[in-house]
Amino acid sequence: MSEMDRRTFLQAGAAAGALLSLGGCAPRDDAPGSGLGGSGDETSAADIPDFALEEITIDEVHAGIRSGEYTCRSITEMYLERIEALNRQGPRLFAVLETNPDALEIADELDREFQASGPRGPLHGIPLLLKDNVDTADGMTTTAGSTALLGSIAPQDAFVAAGLRAAGALLLGKANMSEWAGWKSFEFGASGWSGRGWDGGRGGFCRNPYALDRTPGGSSSGSGSAAAANLAVATIGSETDGSIVGPSSRNCLVGIKPTIGLHSRGGVIPIAHSQDSTGPMARTVRDAAIMLGTMVGVDPRDPLTAASAGNFLTDYTGALDPAGLNGARVGVLREYAGFDSRVDALFEEALDAMRAEGATVVDPVTLPEELRFGNEYEMEVLYHEFKADLNAYLASLGPDAPIKSLAELIEYNEANHDLELALYGQELHVRSQERGPLTDQRYLDALAASHRLSRDEGIDRAMDEHRLDALVGITAGIPAIQDPLDASGGGGGGCSTPPAMAAYPNMSVPMGFIRGLPVGMSLCGRAWSEATLIRLAYAFEQATNVRRPPTFQATVQV
């Protein structure tokens, strides 16, 4: 791939909130599911109905259940009504693809269980939305946003979905996403697009609730938009390079992309096992920390989880220290700033806030130049692993799977051009299909180089040299206009690539607003350092109190 190809892909993707691409076809202004144009653009903030659960936290839900103010059923009913009012009506967020047809029955059972024996776990009765690449063996489908998998119901829960259920969560629905998590075409136009949004398609364009003409980020677009808009207590996203933290930044959320292996990828539609992870997207650090510990564990379906034994916690709330920045040493990824003076100014205020809380700020800290906008090593790893991992996932669906291989997916897309290829191609699919097995030396060399640059010469070296607790940078730029014909990606900036390639944790926390549009700050560090990142993020959150709910404006108010 040429340098221009890599820069075009990764600036719009990995370095700017990552993998923000979309599949599908061009929306028509009159298309009822397009999410762009039409009556949805005429909704004003005054039309949004009041919501009794706005900005409610996990602890507040549980307090309401204990007091009798709420039941699991009443909470579930309120969220279903909220989704009905905002998702395909009103502001038409298109953040939710489907809701669980058994949600109320599950809520009733959770109420009975609570009365008989108390809470099942730390998420008892908490309605959550899952990204549409997380398997659930229930009445909901899992499609990665593609029409190729319409009707596909997984034979068993993903490991993380099973963990959430065991903790008492109510899996309320599936959130929209950039189709195939953005791994389809170099021709980026807009994030959060899943298949054709009308005439029997999957989802359409997801919108940012802070300004409806702005991108929510991708590929966990629906997870970001839905959590921000209070369509659930919190959501689950997934990331290969920036797809949790990018939407979290653009929707004023806390997002945690954990160390690879902390959360199993068993039952999650993949891009690449060396970089894929699921993680929580929530409105507070505490809620994200509570969720993180419910999805950990060693899973035979994901060999990389074996390394997590002895390294994970089932409860990360012990890291929630409001004085957690006092005495901490953080290194500034200065080379990942400089793309927007307004964002830079906000970042300086955030660094000042950390200093005021007692942190030592080491500025700058440098990483290898090759990590700034991605490189051929990362791309080569993703090409090879997508082919191998997707074929393995499709095989897990059994003989009734709608498609059974990447080769069949490519054929399906060609045969259904109006649904899947009218606006964007499938070059990434094709290039992945051209790759050989994971024993190829080309792949092995790329993976070794990726880890050398990001770990040995990158994050580990920098943290050792400066005795750091974490690295800090700008998560993403100002949410860009959602334009399906603008292949620039928009927004600029982002420091997700080094921890993505290293398989290390990365966490975004709200940093501030520019003209009402949210921007986030990232904290990343060594493998298994989630508790440290949570401690620093919580102290920053408590000191700054940035989060505020969206206003559903049609556009930015100047």
Secondary structure, DSSP 8 states (H G I E B T S, - for coil): --HHHHHHHHHHTGGGTS-----S----TT-TTSSSSSGGGG--GGGS---TTTT--HHHHHHHHHHTS--HHHHHHHHHHHHHHHTSSTT----EEEE-TTHHHHHHHHHHHHHHH--SSTTTT-EEEEETTB--SSS----TT-GGGTT---SS--HHHHHHHHTT-EEEEEE--SGGGGTT-S----SSEES-SSSS-S-EE---TTBTTB---SSSHHHHHHHHTTSSSEEEEEESSSTTHHHHHHTT-EEEE--BTTB--TTB--S-TTT-EEEEEESSHHHHHHHHGGGBS-BTTBGGGGGGTTT--S--GGG--TTTTTT-EEEE-GGG--S-HHHHHHHHHHHHHHHHTT-EEE------GGGSS--HHHHHHHHHHHHHHHHHHHHHT-TT-S--SHHHHHHHHHHTHHHHTSS---HHHHHHHHS--TT-HHHHHHHHHHHIIIIIIIIHHHHHHHT-SEEEEE---S--B--TT-TT--S-----HHHHHHT--EEEEEEEEETTEEEEEEEE-STT-HHHHHHHHHHHHHHH--------BSS---
